[in-house]
Amino acid sequence: MIFNSAEFLLFYPIVLLFYFILPKKTKWMWLLAASYFFYMIWNPPLIFLILFTTAVSYISAILMEKSESKAVRRFWLTATLVTSLGVLFFFKYFNFLADSAISLWNLFGGQADDLVLNLILPVGISFYTFQTLSYVIDVYKGSIKAEHHFGWYALFVSFFPQLVAGPIERPENLLPQLKEDHKLEAANAWAGLQKMAVGFFKKIVVADLIAEYVNVVYNNASEATGWGIVIASVLFSVQIYCDFSGYTDIAIGCARVMGIRLMQNFDRPYRARSIKEFWARWHISLSSWFRDYLYIPLGGNRCSKARHYFNLFVVFFVSGLWHGANWTFVLWGSLHGIYQIVGAITKKPREKLYAKLHIKTDSLLFTLWQRFWTFVLVCISWILFRANSISDVGVLISKLVSPWGSLADTLVTLDLNLVAILVTVLSIVILSILDRIGANESIAETGTLSRQYTAGLTALIVAVAWCLLLSVGGASAFIYFQF
Amino acid sequence: MKFWDFFLTAESGENFPKVLLLMLIGLALAVLLTFLEHRLRAKWVFLALHAVLLTAAAFLFMTLGAGLSEMLVFLLLYLLIRLGFVFLEGRGKA
């Protein structure tokens, strides 16, 4: 089930109604049943995969906790890592790696046939696998205690608002909250509904609208012009932010109405002044996961410079691979790794240069300059992310380095008339104000104007845009569902 | 090509100048209502007035044959005005 579907509009109020009516002891059963139903609407048999991953991590965490021997604890940790990552590898990467290996073999004169298994990629597998891994690793390290109640733990893994596209929650944040007896509170309900309204606005009004223009360029790379690629890439940077952070906002809002606070996943990423800062603001739950469970165990920055750069590259390479079984994602992650390494290498020389030129690094102009270039670098990386294949990346880049053609012709090809431009620009301006208000509690709280009405107006716009989308083919799924 | 030829869509057609005029009047009223709501703080009275204005605008848009896309532009501008007030008010108080 997806949030922007009619089924969800029926499902969510029913879940809420019984969640608040049922006694504390049975709440987990209701939420767990609702979460499994939410997932099974898409593909019922794949619920067994979640159950398997849940059972393996649940049992091994208890066995680790019971054991005094470090070797035994390590054995159970390794067994869980191998099992969970094995399942992830099989369903998500088997065809990709087999295809890549066979292509390589044939390139050097081999004659192997294609080996493609007819596998369905389970929605959200990367998200719930990482969530279970963080739990098992934390139990292994002794930073949390193992959960002995299977029901609570299963709910932690499959809690429906964040099951298929995050945020990737940590056990110390979500598990205790799931166990609390939440009552319906007006403050939580309003805050949650407002967050959901903003999320739906991002997805339905901005992302789905922009997707039309982006798809024209990226689905016909050979026909695209330089101007088209530039416009589509800038629009895609807005689309992917609105699509993903919109999903997160809806998830956070859904949980908030129930009194549960999920972690923040985005912090106005395009205000970042460097790529390093961008990753502190973009998909925070994944960035912090990689920091805590990969970057720091590899040695982080407390090692030689060469090793530090290697660690940075590995983290972003793996992050790219996490996003999808396609070389475009691997290249995208690697490019961010290279950005980070170049940023780290040039940090001191840049600081010296700024001092020599008497540049005030905290001035508004310099901040805007840094934000602009960070945005440009991120947009370039989005070309790799959005391109349908490696060969398309080559075509798009070759067109970018040749003459860009006519801007007017490109606008006609994209069907970007004044209404479309106006709606797009207005939506982006509104979005930035909504984000600013959301990020600044003093602005959100101190006004005398009804915030509920503002949220209601946002919801009305979402409804109108939804009707518009239905008239041209309906709402689309969230981009991050494929990961 | 006239300025609003860019604007013309299949839904609104030749009525667009009237739709545009209606939009501008609606937005001016939105500014006025929001300003009065901010000054007088009679929350429910103004919420009712906003609702009446939006309903009347929707009715007139439909009468003039405007499409959902024009309605969307109007609502986005309406929201922008309101958010502008919320933002300025918050900054003033913060």
Interface residues (C-beta under 8 A of the other chain):
Chain A: V205 N417 L418 V419 L422 V423 L426 S427 V429 I430 I433 L434 R436 I437 N440 S442 I443 A444 E445 T446 G447 T448 L449 S450 R451 Y453 T454 L457 T458 L460 I461 V464 A465 C467 L468 S471
Chain B: F6 F7 T9 T34 E37 H38 R41 K43 L47 H50 L54 L68 S69 E70 M71 L72 V73 L75 L76 L77 Y78 L79 L80 R82 L83 G84 F85 V86 F87 E89 G90 R91 K93 A94
